[in-house]
């Protein structure tokens, strides 16, 4: 899986563009509340990473915001590994 890292205007937010559709085009789901992330396997895995504050999944992109006191050097490799791992896992029942 190819993941392209795209900076945003905020130093605490990065967009991770993947080469596979995560949601239908035009749909998006923001995740920042505990319990809501269970509706998408990538969001659930990302929200479990220490330092991740929120995730927003859109078509083939995941916008991740980290906590202000955490450095991207700590969080970004974990986010990328998590995206790859979850995308490689077969969907239950599918």
ABEGO torsion letter per residue (X at the ends): XBBBBBBBABAABBBBBBABBABBBGBBBBBABBGAAAABAAAAAAAABBGBABBBBBGABBBBBBBAABBAAAAAAAAAAAAAAAAABBBBGX
